[in-house]
Amino acid sequence: MTNDPLSLTFAALADPTRRAILLRLAEGEATVNEVAEPFEISLQAVSKHLKVLEAAGLISRGREAQYRPCHFESAPLEAATDWIARNRQIWTERYDQLEQHLKRMAHEKEKKK
Amino acid sequence: MTSDAPTELGELTITRIFEARPEVVFECMTTPSHLTHFWGPIGMSTPLDGITVEPNPGGRFETVMVNDETGEEYPMRAVFVQFDPPRMFSFTEAGVEGGMMTTIVFNDLGDGRTETVTHQTNVPPMLMSPEAQAGLETSFVKMDAYLATLQ
């Protein structure tokens, strides 16, 4: 597994529990206990998931030793969305120019006749 | 398998129709003397001497796009995975976002036109299972809606 940011984002999102955690945190910050509440898994398992999300930059944790509230970070998801938008733009412009190129080719073929 | 749905994670599909036969469009997409005319998007050039096409599976597919204003260079270092003229070709870029795969299929519309379907993905293979896909899509519809509220 590579460590570039987009791969980390996608890997972190591959797990349904982590996605559910993220959706919960998107509504507002919460402590580990609050995050764990709706899930039938141990606090330890929830902590593990939170670590993966934190490594991917999808959440941040507060400094207070006791609660360390989890906070949703939107930047990595926006980066993933931006990547798609940027590539779509490049391919669209590339194909616009190919269209022109094909027109010129057809035109020159006509002239040669 | 895929559509133009904007919510798909890490994937991009672009469908275009060209007024030329598949043989012509395929040749344009895989010949340096043609590529130099259109490969760079607007504001970018792709000089002929920076283009390498080794037309077979495992062969190199390399271009250098140059920003017309700043002279900044954007190299692409890819390797063909499949090369099946004039039906399709695919290539991988190991250096991009953990490995990106691009597949371009040329569909003969039978009336002198060609439909190309360009599919790009950098989703790691472990995410490609149908269950993972279904889960990601529903999550992303929600996530997109949420992100929209932030802006």
Interface residues (C-beta under 8 A of the other chain):
Chain A: M1 T2 D4 L6 S7 F10 A11 L13 A14 P16 R19 L22 L23 A26 S74 L77 E78 A80 T81 W83 I84 N87 R88 Q89 I90 W91 T92 E93 R94 Y95 D96 Q97 L98 E99 Q100 H101 L102 K103 M105 A106
Chain B: P6 L9 G10 E11 L12 I14 R16 F18 E19 A20 V24 V25 C28 M29 H34 H37 F38 W39 G40 P41 I42 E97 G98 G99 T116 T118 Q120 N122 V123 P124 M126 L127 A132 G135 L136 S139 K142 M143 D144 Y146 L147 L150
